[in-house]
Amino acid sequence: MHLLILGATGPTGRRLLDAALECGDTITALARTPAALDDLADRITVVAGDATSRGDVSAAARGQDAIISALGTGRSLAPRELFDRASAAVLDAAEEQGVSRLIWLSAFGVGDTFASAGPAQKIVYRTLLRSVFADKKIADDRIRSSGLDWTLVYPTVLTNGPAKGEYHVADRLRMHGAPKISRADVANFMHQAAHGGEWIRRDAVITD
């Protein structure tokens, strides 16, 4: 497939690149700091641009089969409307370029998934992550109401460990304790979802 990856310089995005390259896909990465992907310059197409810019996303989306977003705020707890603005730009660009498939990374605890969280998780979501999750919800709701073949992915706490290759994924999962999942497993799932139709127009909650 021809894939446009957003957030490719982040920790989950880099694992998406690995999964797509291993599969033999043709990859375009939209990045504000293209130099961060210099080590892959001979294997992917890197486009300088901003995921919140409709024009930048549209230019990068031309000729793509799917858009996969692994955008994140890093260590910052101030989203600055990143997900709101990026989702608006991506939906407009996808329509303009005729790209129907979108895989979008959200987070467990956003929107309806909050109800399935454990008591300790809910405290964190209501306090520490409140602003980030509110911004993510705006994006998720916009994507869900679009005409695209979307998949919204809701991982539990992300770790930097290796892929296990075994995990739980469903439209809804009730959580207990402190569930986690590796970024590598999430990236592999997102990549596989882009290649198949099982998760079209579905929420995918994923955890170990």
DRENGUSE-713530 format. One record per residue: x, y, z of N, C-alpha, C in turn. Coordinates in steps of 0.2 Angstrom, whole numbers. Example, Ala and Ser with C-alpha at 12.3 -4.5 7.8 and 13.67 -1.06 7.14 Angstrom:
BEGIN
+-------+-------+-------+-------+-------+-------+-------+-------+-------+
|   npx |   npy |   npz |  capx |  capy |  capz |   cpx |   cpy |   cpz |
+-------+-------+-------+-------+-------+-------+-------+-------+-------+
|    66 |   -28 |    39 |    62 |   -22 |    39 |    66 |   -16 |    39 |
|    64 |   -11 |    35 |    68 |    -5 |    36 |    64 |     0 |    39 |
+-------+-------+-------+-------+-------+-------+-------+-------+-------+
REM end
This chain:
BEGIN
+-------+-------+-------+-------+-------+-------+-------+-------+-------+
|   npx |   npy |   npz |  capx |  capy |  capz |   cpx |   cpy |   cpz |
+-------+-------+-------+-------+-------+-------+-------+-------+-------+
|     4 |    -6 |     0 |     0 |     0 |     0 |     4 |     6 |     0 |
|     1 |    12 |    -2 |     4 |    18 |    -1 |     1 |    22 |     5 |
|     6 |    23 |    10 |     3 |    25 |    16 |     6 |    32 |    18 |
|     2 |    37 |    20 |     4 |    43 |    23 |     4 |    42 |    31 |
|    10 |    43 |    34 |    10 |    42 |    41 |    11 |    49 |    44 |
|     7 |    51 |    49 |     8 |    57 |    53 |    10 |    55 |    60 |
|    15 |    60 |    63 |    18 |    58 |    69 |    23 |    53 |    68 |
|    26 |    53 |    63 |    31 |    47 |    61 |    38 |    48 |    65 |
|    39 |    54 |    68 |    45 |    55 |    72 |    44 |    54 |    79 |
|    38 |    52 |    81 |    37 |    51 |    88 |    38 |    43 |    89 |
|    38 |    41 |    96 |    40 |    34 |    98 |    35 |    29 |    95 |
|    28 |    30 |    94 |    24 |    26 |    91 |    24 |    26 |    83 |
|    25 |    32 |    81 |    26 |    33 |    74 |    32 |    29 |    71 |
|    37 |    30 |    74 |    43 |    26 |    72 |    42 |    19 |    72 |
|    38 |    16 |    76 |    37 |     9 |    76 |    32 |     7 |    70 |
|    28 |    12 |    69 |    23 |    11 |    63 |    28 |    11 |    56 |
|    33 |    15 |    56 |    37 |    15 |    50 |    40 |     8 |    50 |
|    43 |     6 |    55 |    46 |    -1 |    55 |    41 |    -6 |    52 |
|    35 |    -6 |    55 |    30 |   -11 |    53 |    29 |   -11 |    45 |
|    28 |    -4 |    43 |    26 |    -3 |    36 |    32 |    -5 |    31 |
|    38 |    -3 |    33 |    44 |    -5 |    29 |    45 |   -13 |    29 |
|    44 |   -16 |    34 |    44 |   -23 |    34 |    40 |   -27 |    30 |
|    34 |   -23 |    29 |    28 |   -26 |    25 |    30 |   -24 |    17 |
|    34 |   -19 |    16 |    35 |   -17 |     9 |    31 |   -12 |     7 |
|    28 |    -8 |    11 |    23 |    -3 |     9 |    28 |     3 |     7 |
|    24 |     7 |     3 |    28 |    14 |     1 |    25 |    19 |     5 |
|    30 |    22 |     9 |    28 |    27 |    14 |    30 |    34 |    13 |
|    25 |    38 |    15 |    27 |    45 |    15 |    26 |    48 |    22 |
|    30 |    51 |    25 |    30 |    54 |    32 |    29 |    62 |    31 |
|    24 |    64 |    34 |    24 |    72 |    35 |    27 |    74 |    42 |
|    32 |    78 |    42 |    35 |    79 |    48 |    38 |    87 |    48 |
|    37 |    90 |    54 |    39 |    97 |    55 |    47 |    97 |    55 |
|    50 |    91 |    57 |    57 |    91 |    58 |    59 |    85 |    53 |
|    60 |    86 |    47 |    62 |    80 |    42 |    68 |    77 |    44 |
|    73 |    81 |    47 |    80 |    79 |    49 |    79 |    73 |    54 |
|    74 |    73 |    57 |    73 |    67 |    62 |    72 |    61 |    59 |
|    71 |    61 |    52 |    70 |    54 |    49 |    76 |    53 |    44 |
|    81 |    57 |    44 |    87 |    56 |    40 |    89 |    49 |    39 |
|    89 |    45 |    44 |    91 |    38 |    44 |    87 |    34 |    39 |
|    81 |    36 |    37 |    77 |    32 |    33 |    76 |    36 |    26 |
|    80 |    41 |    25 |    79 |    45 |    19 |    79 |    41 |    12 |
|    83 |    36 |    12 |    83 |    32 |     6 |    78 |    26 |     6 |
|    73 |    26 |    11 |    68 |    21 |    11 |    61 |    24 |    11 |
|    60 |    30 |    13 |    54 |    33 |    13 |    54 |    40 |    10 |
|    48 |    43 |     9 |    48 |    50 |     6 |    46 |    54 |    12 |
|    50 |    59 |    14 |    49 |    63 |    19 |    47 |    70 |    17 |
|    41 |    73 |    19 |    38 |    79 |    17 |    38 |    84 |    23 |
|    41 |    89 |    22 |    41 |    94 |    27 |    34 |    98 |    28 |
|    31 |    98 |    34 |    25 |   101 |    34 |    22 |   100 |    41 |
|    16 |   102 |    42 |    13 |   102 |    49 |     6 |    99 |    48 |
|     5 |    94 |    52 |    -1 |    90 |    52 |    -8 |    94 |    53 |
|    -7 |   100 |    56 |   -13 |   104 |    57 |   -14 |   109 |    51 |
|   -10 |   108 |    46 |   -11 |   112 |    40 |   -15 |   108 |    34 |
|   -20 |   110 |    32 |   -24 |   107 |    27 |   -20 |   106 |    21 |
|   -17 |   112 |    19 |   -13 |   112 |    13 |    -7 |   107 |    13 |
|    -3 |   107 |    19 |     2 |   102 |    20 |     0 |    95 |    19 |
|    -5 |    93 |    23 |    -8 |    86 |    23 |   -10 |    84 |    16 |
|   -14 |    89 |    13 |   -17 |    87 |     6 |   -11 |    86 |     1 |
|    -6 |    90 |     1 |     0 |    88 |    -3 |     3 |    82 |    -2 |
|     4 |    80 |     5 |     7 |    73 |     6 |     2 |    67 |     5 |
|    -4 |    69 |     5 |    -9 |    63 |     4 |   -11 |    61 |    -3 |
|    -8 |    65 |    -7 |    -9 |    64 |   -15 |    -7 |    57 |   -17 |
|   -11 |    53 |   -19 |    -9 |    46 |   -22 |    -9 |    41 |   -16 |
|   -11 |    43 |   -10 |   -10 |    38 |    -5 |   -17 |    33 |    -4 |
|   -16 |    27 |    -2 |   -21 |    23 |    -1 |   -24 |    24 |     6 |
|   -20 |    26 |    11 |   -23 |    27 |    18 |   -18 |    32 |    22 |
|   -21 |    35 |    27 |   -18 |    39 |    31 |   -18 |    36 |    38 |
|   -12 |    36 |    41 |   -12 |    33 |    48 |    -9 |    39 |    52 |
|   -12 |    40 |    58 |   -10 |    46 |    62 |    -8 |    43 |    69 |
|    -1 |    44 |    71 |     1 |    42 |    77 |     3 |    49 |    81 |
|     0 |    54 |    79 |     1 |    61 |    82 |     1 |    60 |    90 |
|     5 |    64 |    93 |     5 |    64 |   101 |     8 |    71 |   103 |
|     7 |    72 |   109 |    10 |    78 |   113 |    16 |    77 |   116 |
|    19 |    71 |   116 |    25 |    69 |   119 |    24 |    70 |   127 |
|    29 |    73 |   130 |    28 |    74 |   137 |    23 |    79 |   140 |
|    21 |    83 |   135 |    17 |    89 |   137 |    10 |    87 |   138 |
|     7 |    90 |   143 |     0 |    89 |   145 |    -4 |    95 |   143 |
|    -1 |    99 |   138 |    -5 |   105 |   135 |    -6 |   103 |   128 |
|   -12 |   101 |   126 |   -13 |    99 |   119 |   -12 |   105 |   114 |
|   -14 |   111 |   116 |   -14 |   116 |   111 |   -18 |   115 |   105 |
|   -24 |   111 |   106 |   -29 |   110 |   101 |   -25 |   106 |    95 |
|   -20 |   102 |    97 |   -17 |    98 |    91 |   -21 |    93 |    88 |
|   -25 |    90 |    92 |   -29 |    84 |    89 |   -35 |    87 |    86 |
|   -38 |    92 |    88 |   -44 |    96 |    85 |   -42 |    99 |    78 |
|   -36 |   102 |    78 |   -34 |   106 |    72 |   -32 |   100 |    67 |
|   -28 |    95 |    69 |   -25 |    90 |    65 |   -31 |    86 |    62 |
|   -36 |    84 |    66 |   -42 |    80 |    63 |   -45 |    84 |    58 |
|   -46 |    91 |    59 |   -50 |    95 |    54 |   -46 |    95 |    47 |
|   -39 |    96 |    48 |   -35 |    96 |    42 |   -35 |    90 |    38 |
|   -34 |    84 |    42 |   -34 |    78 |    39 |   -41 |    76 |    35 |
|   -46 |    77 |    38 |   -53 |    76 |    35 |   -53 |    80 |    29 |
|   -52 |    86 |    29 |   -52 |    90 |    23 |   -47 |    88 |    17 |
|   -41 |    86 |    19 |   -36 |    84 |    15 |   -38 |    77 |    12 |
|   -41 |    73 |    16 |   -43 |    66 |    13 |   -48 |    67 |     8 |
|   -53 |    71 |     9 |   -59 |    72 |     5 |   -56 |    75 |    -2 |
|   -51 |    80 |    -1 |   -49 |    83 |    -7 |   -45 |    78 |   -11 |
|   -41 |    74 |    -8 |   -37 |    69 |   -12 |   -40 |    62 |   -13 |
|   -46 |    61 |   -11 |   -50 |    55 |   -12 |   -47 |    49 |    -8 |
|   -44 |    51 |    -2 |   -42 |    45 |     2 |   -47 |    43 |     7 |
|   -49 |    37 |     7 |   -55 |    35 |    11 |   -53 |    32 |    17 |
|   -47 |    29 |    18 |   -45 |    25 |    24 |   -41 |    29 |    29 |
|   -43 |    29 |    35 |   -40 |    33 |    40 |   -39 |    29 |    47 |
|   -33 |    28 |    49 |   -32 |    25 |    56 |   -30 |    30 |    60 |
|   -33 |    31 |    66 |   -31 |    37 |    70 |   -30 |    35 |    77 |
|   -24 |    36 |    80 |   -22 |    35 |    87 |   -25 |    39 |    92 |
|   -30 |    37 |    96 |   -32 |    41 |   102 |   -29 |    38 |   108 |
|   -33 |    37 |   114 |   -31 |    34 |   120 |   -37 |    31 |   124 |
|   -35 |    26 |   127 |   -41 |    23 |   132 |   -42 |    28 |   137 |
|   -48 |    29 |   139 |   -51 |    34 |   143 |   -54 |    40 |   140 |
|   -53 |    41 |   133 |   -56 |    46 |   130 |   -63 |    44 |   128 |
|   -68 |    49 |   128 |   -75 |    48 |   126 |   -78 |    42 |   130 |
|   -82 |    38 |   126 |   -85 |    32 |   129 |   -81 |    27 |   133 |
|   -75 |    27 |   131 |   -70 |    22 |   134 |   -69 |    23 |   142 |
|   -70 |    30 |   144 |   -69 |    31 |   151 |   -74 |    27 |   155 |
|   -80 |    25 |   153 |   -84 |    21 |   157 |   -81 |    14 |   159 |
|   -77 |    12 |   155 |   -74 |     5 |   156 |   -68 |     5 |   160 |
|   -65 |    11 |   162 |   -59 |    12 |   166 |   -60 |    10 |   173 |
|   -55 |     8 |   176 |   -55 |     7 |   183 |   -55 |    13 |   187 |
|   -56 |    13 |   194 |   -56 |    19 |   198 |   -50 |    23 |   198 |
|   -44 |    20 |   198 |   -38 |    24 |   198 |   -37 |    27 |   192 |
|   -38 |    24 |   186 |   -38 |    27 |   180 |   -42 |    33 |   179 |
|   -48 |    32 |   181 |   -53 |    38 |   181 |   -50 |    44 |   184 |
|   -47 |    43 |   190 |   -44 |    49 |   193 |   -39 |    53 |   189 |
|   -34 |    49 |   186 |   -29 |    52 |   182 |   -32 |    55 |   176 |
|   -37 |    52 |   173 |   -40 |    55 |   167 |   -44 |    61 |   168 |
|   -47 |    62 |   174 |   -51 |    68 |   176 |   -46 |    73 |   178 |
|   -40 |    72 |   180 |   -36 |    77 |   182 |   -30 |    78 |   178 |
|   -25 |    74 |   178 |   -18 |    75 |   174 |   -19 |    75 |   167 |
|   -24 |    71 |   164 |   -25 |    70 |   157 |   -31 |    74 |   154 |
|   -34 |    78 |   159 |   -40 |    81 |   157 |   -40 |    85 |   150 |
|   -35 |    89 |   150 |   -35 |    94 |   144 |   -33 |    90 |   137 |
|   -29 |    85 |   138 |   -27 |    81 |   132 |   -33 |    77 |   130 |
|   -36 |    74 |   134 |   -42 |    69 |   133 |   -48 |    73 |   130 |
|   -49 |    79 |   132 |   -54 |    83 |   130 |   -53 |    85 |   122 |
|   -46 |    87 |   121 |   -45 |    88 |   114 |   -45 |    82 |   110 |
|   -43 |    76 |   112 |   -43 |    70 |   108 |   -51 |    69 |   107 |
|   -55 |    70 |   112 |   -62 |    68 |   111 |   -65 |    72 |   105 |
|   -63 |    79 |   104 |   -66 |    83 |    99 |   -64 |    80 |    92 |
|   -58 |    78 |    92 |   -55 |    75 |    86 |   -59 |    68 |    84 |
|   -59 |    64 |    89 |   -63 |    57 |    88 |   -70 |    58 |    86 |
|   -73 |    63 |    89 |   -81 |    64 |    87 |   -81 |    66 |    80 |
|   -76 |    71 |    78 |   -76 |    73 |    71 |   -75 |    68 |    66 |
|   -70 |    63 |    68 |   -69 |    58 |    63 |   -74 |    53 |    63 |
|   -77 |    51 |    69 |   -83 |    46 |    69 |   -89 |    49 |    65 |
|   -90 |    55 |    64 |   -96 |    58 |    61 |   -94 |    59 |    53 |
|   -88 |    58 |    51 |   -86 |    59 |    44 |   -88 |    53 |    40 |
|   -87 |    54 |    33 |   -89 |    49 |    29 |   -83 |    44 |    27 |
|   -77 |    45 |    31 |   -72 |    41 |    29 |   -72 |    34 |    32 |
|   -68 |    29 |    30 |   -68 |    22 |    32 |   -63 |    23 |    38 |
|   -65 |    25 |    44 |   -60 |    26 |    49 |   -60 |    20 |    54 |
|   -54 |    20 |    58 |   -53 |    16 |    63 |   -50 |    20 |    69 |
|   -53 |    21 |    75 |   -51 |    24 |    80 |   -48 |    19 |    85 |
|   -41 |    20 |    87 |   -38 |    16 |    91 |   -37 |    18 |    98 |
|   -39 |    14 |   103 |   -38 |    17 |   110 |   -34 |    12 |   114 |
|   -27 |    13 |   114 |   -23 |     9 |   118 |   -23 |    11 |   126 |
|   -21 |     7 |   130 |   -20 |     8 |   137 |   -13 |    12 |   138 |
|   -10 |    12 |   144 |    -4 |    15 |   144 |     1 |    12 |   140 |
|     5 |    17 |   136 |    10 |    14 |   131 |    17 |    13 |   134 |
|    20 |     8 |   132 |    27 |     7 |   135 |    31 |     6 |   129 |
|    38 |     6 |   130 |    43 |     6 |   125 |    46 |    -1 |   124 |
|    42 |    -6 |   127 |    45 |   -13 |   126 |    44 |   -16 |   119 |
|    47 |   -22 |   118 |    46 |   -25 |   112 |    39 |   -28 |   111 |
|    37 |   -29 |   105 |    31 |   -32 |   103 |    30 |   -39 |   106 |
|    24 |   -40 |   109 |    23 |   -47 |   111 |    20 |   -51 |   106 |
|    16 |   -48 |   102 |    12 |   -51 |    96 |     6 |   -54 |    99 |
|     4 |   -53 |   105 |    -2 |   -56 |   108 |    -5 |   -50 |   112 |
|   -11 |   -49 |   111 |   -14 |   -43 |   115 |   -22 |   -44 |   114 |
|   -26 |   -40 |   118 |   -33 |   -40 |   118 |   -35 |   -34 |   114 |
|   -40 |   -35 |   110 |   -42 |   -29 |   106 |   -50 |   -31 |   104 |
|   -54 |   -26 |   106 |   -61 |   -26 |   105 |   -64 |   -19 |   105 |
|   -70 |   -19 |   103 |   -74 |   -12 |   103 |   -74 |   -10 |   110 |
|   -75 |   -14 |   115 |   -75 |   -12 |   122 |   -72 |   -17 |   126 |
|   -68 |   -15 |   131 |   -64 |   -19 |   136 |   -65 |   -16 |   143 |
|   -67 |   -20 |   148 |   -67 |   -17 |   154 |   -60 |   -18 |   157 |
|   -57 |   -13 |   161 |   -50 |   -13 |   163 |   -50 |   -14 |   171 |
|   -45 |   -17 |   173 |   -43 |   -18 |   180 |   -36 |   -17 |   181 |
|   -34 |   -14 |   187 |   -27 |   -13 |   188 |   -24 |    -8 |   184 |
|   -18 |    -9 |   182 |   -14 |    -4 |   178 |   -12 |    -7 |   171 |
|   -17 |    -7 |   167 |   -16 |   -11 |   160 |   -11 |    -7 |   156 |
|    -7 |   -10 |   152 |    -2 |    -7 |   148 |    -2 |   -11 |   141 |
|     2 |    -8 |   136 |     3 |   -11 |   130 |     9 |    -8 |   127 |
|    13 |   -12 |   123 |    19 |    -9 |   120 |    17 |    -5 |   114 |
|    21 |     1 |   113 |    19 |     4 |   106 |    20 |     0 |   100 |
|    25 |    -5 |   101 |    26 |    -9 |    95 |    20 |   -13 |    93 |
|    17 |   -16 |    98 |    11 |   -20 |    97 |     5 |   -15 |    94 |
|     4 |    -9 |    97 |    -1 |    -4 |    94 |     1 |    -3 |    87 |
|     7 |    -1 |    86 |     9 |     1 |    79 |     7 |    -5 |    74 |
|     9 |   -11 |    76 |     8 |   -17 |    72 |     0 |   -18 |    71 |
|    -4 |   -17 |    76 |   -11 |   -17 |    75 |   -14 |   -12 |    70 |
|   -11 |    -6 |    71 |   -14 |     0 |    67 |   -12 |    -2 |    59 |
|    -6 |    -4 |    58 |    -4 |    -6 |    51 |    -8 |   -11 |    48 |
|    -9 |   -17 |    52 |   -13 |   -22 |    50 |   -20 |   -20 |    48 |
|   -23 |   -15 |    53 |   -30 |   -13 |    52 |   -30 |    -9 |    45 |
|   -25 |    -5 |    43 |   -25 |    -2 |    37 |   -25 |    -6 |    31 |
|   -23 |   -12 |    32 |   -22 |   -17 |    26 |   -29 |   -22 |    26 |
|   -33 |   -21 |    31 |   -39 |   -25 |    31 |   -45 |   -21 |    32 |
|   -51 |   -25 |    31 |   -57 |   -21 |    32 |   -61 |   -23 |    39 |
|   -58 |   -27 |    43 |   -62 |   -29 |    49 |   -63 |   -23 |    54 |
|   -59 |   -18 |    54 |   -60 |   -13 |    59 |   -62 |    -6 |    56 |
|   -65 |    -7 |    50 |   -68 |    -1 |    47 |   -74 |     2 |    51 |
|   -74 |     8 |    52 |   -79 |    12 |    56 |   -80 |     9 |    63 |
|   -75 |     7 |    66 |   -75 |     4 |    73 |   -70 |     7 |    77 |
|   -72 |     7 |    84 |   -67 |     9 |    89 |   -63 |     2 |    91 |
|   -57 |     3 |    92 |   -53 |    -3 |    94 |   -49 |    -1 |   100 |
|   -51 |    -4 |   106 |   -48 |    -4 |   112 |   -43 |    -9 |   113 |
|   -37 |    -7 |   114 |   -31 |   -12 |   114 |   -27 |   -12 |   120 |
|   -26 |   -18 |   123 |   -21 |   -18 |   129 |   -18 |   -25 |   129 |
|   -13 |   -26 |   133 |   -10 |   -33 |   134 |   -15 |   -38 |   137 |
+-------+-------+-------+-------+-------+-------+-------+-------+-------+
REM end
